Each structure stands twice: as C-alpha cells, then as structure tokens.
Amino acid sequence: MELNGKAAFITGGGTGVGRACALAFAAKGCDVAVNYSRSADAAAETVAQVEALGARGIAVQGDVADDDACRSMVAEAADAFGRLDVLVNSAGTTVFVPHHDLDGITSDDWHRLYAVNTMGPFQMMRAAAPHLKADGGGHVVSISSVSGVAGVGSSLPYCASKAALNNLTVTMARVMAPEVRVNAVAPGFITGRWWKEGQGEDVHDSVASHVTGNVPLQAVCDPEDVANAVMGFIMNDLATGQVIVVDGGMLIKTP
C-alpha cells in the first residue's frame, strides 16, 4: 500500500507502540488520527510530532471498550481526513497477577481485559469497515502479544484475550476480504512505559535483563521494532489473516 496521501487511525496512539506507529505512518506522508483514553497530553505530543513530519494529525478521545465511542471516533477521523485507509489496534490493558494465583483474578479483570483487548479491536474494525473498503481497500493491523501464542505474560486473562485477538484476526480477514487485509503483530517483552507503570522500573529492568539473556537474539522489543513489523504488513499486498511474532526468538529457544 502506498501511504502518501492516505489516512490512518491508531488506537492507543499517544504512547509506546501506538506513538511509534503514528510517527512511522506520518513519515510516509500519511495523516494520522491518534486515539487516547486518558493520556491527553501524550496524545497531543504525538500529534505535534506527526505534524512536524509534514502530515496532518488529530487527537481523538475515547475508550475502545465502548462501541458507541468507537463509532463516533471513526466518524470523527473520517470527517477530518475525508477517508480512512488504515486501522492499527494498539490500545491494550492488563493486570499483573501470577498465573498460579487463581484467586487473584477477579471477574472485573476478565471483563475489562476482554473488553479492551478483544472486543475493542472488533468494534473498531466494524466501525471502520465501510471507510476501509472504499478508495481501493485498506488494511487493519492489531497489536497482539506473544502471550496469546505461548500462554506466558502478565496474567491469565491477558494471555487469553490476546489469543482471542489472534483468532479474531483470522476470522475478520476472511470476513473483510477482498477489500481489506487484516493481520496482527505479536511482540514479546516491550521496553517502556507499561511494565514500568504496572510493576515499577526495577521490575521492568529485571524482566528485560532476564528475557535478553534467555532468547536467541539476546534482545527485547522496543516500540519501533513493533512499528517496523506493522509497516511490513502494510507494504505487503498479499498478506492477510496472519499473526507475526516479533520476540527475539523466545518461541524457538531451547527448553
């Protein structure tokens, strides 16, 4: 897909992977709608960086768990840009509970993680579908996780919600074809804000060090690595229904 003159909507675009994707699209001449739920200042900073690259940017507030909000956000972006060609589902949430602590998981945890991590991408795809199918077709890339493949990660419901997103990627690729391609990127451990805020900087650094020393490539993801994988899908017109793992080789390491 040629991105110059196109428009993208990125959920969770104010920080981390979402911001890295926003800047990657803007660098190729693509206008960007930056969604945020609570991080208004971060979203505004991302928009400023998008505009500094010569693209148009807008910040759009809303919770992807709310279907009405999804429809409203998509309409706002389409009205602002006159089109919508790409959707990146980057918004996500988790709770940090050891897998063996079954009583540490609440029903609210399950409902919230599925609402954001699985229902949110579906609701955004459904809302965006008419726009994505116009003007020659579009592309959806969801940010999943190696947790949805290997069943390891911050909590059981997080792993399950990402596994469901991987399955949703395949089914929605079938449903939205031939006009729209639907794929997902499943990163391993990503350096940055999420683990630092959820578990503290010391835990973040400890986990990053442990993962780095125990994967074949001896490296962990940063947001730009994930954005590069997203861009790889965007530039491949024949890939759909695929989940690509970007984890430094965690899944293939010797047991």
N, C-alpha and C positions, 0 to 999 in steps of 0.2 A: 504494500500500500504506500502510495506517495502521500506524505503527511503535509506538505506545504499547502496552506490554504484550507486545511481540514480543521475539525474541532473535536476535542476530547473532553470527557467528563471523568474525573478521578475522585472516587470516594476516599475519604481519609487522606486528602491530598496536602494537608498542611504540614505534615511531619514525615520523617522516615522514608519508607519506600514510596509512599504517595508523593512526597515532595520530589524525590529523585526522578520519578516517572514524569511528573509535571515539567520539570526542567529539561528532561530528555526530549519530550514532545515539543516543547517551545523552541528548543534549539534547532528543530527541523521545520520551523515555521507553522506549527500547529497551535491554534488557540486552545486555551485550557480553562475549564471550569473546575475550581478547587473546592471540593466539599469538606466541611468540617462539622463536628458535632458541638465541641466545647472550646476548641483551640482557635479562637477568632484571631488572636494576634499572630499565631504561627501561620494561619491561612493567609492573612494579609501580607505577611513577609514572603510567602511563596508566590503570591500574585505579583508582588513587586519584582521578584526575581524573574518571573515569566515575562513580564513587560520589559525588563531590562534586556532580555534576549530578542526583543522585537516582535513578540506575539501578544495577542490580547489575552487578558486573564480576568476572571471574576471569581469572587469567593461566594459560595453557596452554603448556607447553614441548613442542617437537617440531620436527623437520625435515620440511618438506613433501615433500622428495625421497624420504622413507621411507614406503612405502604403509602399513605396519603402524602407524606413528606417526600418519598421517592418520586412520585408522580409530579409533585409540584417542583422539585429540584430539576428534574429533567426538562420540564416545560420552560423553566426559567433560563436554563442554559441554551436550549434550542432557540428560544426567542432572542437571546443576546447575540448568538453567533449565526443564526439563520440556518443551522444544520447541526448534526451530531454524527460523527463518524466512528468514534472510538469510546468505549467504556472500559475503565480499569477499576475493578472492585478491590480496593486496597484497604478499606475500613475493616477493622477487626478488633476483637477484645478477648480477654482471657481472665482466668483466675489462677492463682498459683497454689495448688493443693497436691501433695504427693499422691501418686496413683494408689498406693496401698491404703490411704486414709479414706475409705469409702464413706464413712460418716461425716467427713469434712466437706463433702459436696452437697449443696442444697438444691432443691427444685428450682429456686430462683436462678442459681448458677446455670443449670441446664437450659432453662428457658431463655435467659439473656444471651448466652453464647450461641445458641442456635438462631435466635432472632437476628443477631448481628452478623454472624459468620456464614450462615447458610441461607436464611430467609432474606436477608438484606441483599445479597447478590442476585437472588432470584427476582426480588421485587424491582431492583434497578434494571435488570435485563428486560423484564416485562414492560416497564415504563418506557425504556429507551428503544424497544424493538422497532416501532414504526419509523423512527428517525434513522436508526442504524441501517434499515433496509432500503432507505431512499438513497438517491445520488450514487448508485452503483454498488451499494453494500458497504458493510462496516465490520468491525471486529470488537470482541469482548475478550479481555484477559483478566482473570481473577487471581488474586494473590492467596494461594493456599498455604500449605506447610508440609514439610517432611513428616510432621506429626500425624497427618492424615494418611500417610503411607506406612509408616513404621510403628505407629502407636506409642511414640515417646514424645514427651513435651511437658508443658506447664500443668496440665490437668487432664483427666479423662474426658470431660465434656469438650474441651478444646480439641483433643485428638479426634473425637467422634464428629464434631461439627466440621472439621476440615476434611475428613474422609467423605462426609456427605457432600461437601462442596466439590470434591473431585468427581464424584458420581454425577452431580448436577451438571458439571462441565460437559460430560459426555452426552447426557440426555438433551441439554439445551443446544449443543452443537448440532444434534440431529434435528431438533425442532426448528431452529433458526436458519438452517441451510435452505437454499444455497446462497442467499444474500449475505448472511452474517457468519463469520467464523468465530468459534468460542473455544478458548484454551485457558490453561492455568499454569502458573509458576509456583512450585512448591519449594521454598527456601528451607535451608537448615537454620541453625542459630544465626540470628542477625544482630550485629553490634548496634548499640544505640539506646534510644530513649525507653523502649518498652520494658526491658529487663531492669534497667536502672531505676525506673519509677516503681516497678512492681516488686522488686526484690532488693534494691539497693545497689550502689555502684560496686561494692566489694563482691557481692554475689555475681553480678554481671561479669566482672573481670575474671572471677574464678571459673565460671562456666565457660567463658570464651577461651581461657587458657586450657581447660580440660579438653574441650572439643578440638581445639587447634592441635593438641598433642595426640589426638586419637582418631584423626581422619587421614586418608591417604595424601591429600593435597596440603595438609598441615595449615589450613586456613579456614576462616569462617566468613560468612557473607557480610558485606556492608550494603546499604540501600542501593548504591549504584550498581552492584553486581546483579541485583534483582531487576532493576530498571533495564539493564542490558538484555536480560533474558526476555523481558516483556517486549522490548523493541525487536528482538529476534523473531518473535511470533508475528508482530505487526508486519514485518518485512517479508514474511513467507506466506504467499497467497494460497498454498495448498495444505497448510496445517490447520486441522480443526479437530476438536474432541480430544486434545492431548493434554497431559499433565507432565511438565518437565521439572525434574528435581535438580535443584542447584544447592548442593550441600557439602561441597568439598570432598565427596566420596564417602560420606557416612554410611550410606546404604550398602556399600560394597566392601567395607573394611573387614579384615579378618576377625572372626568372633574371638 
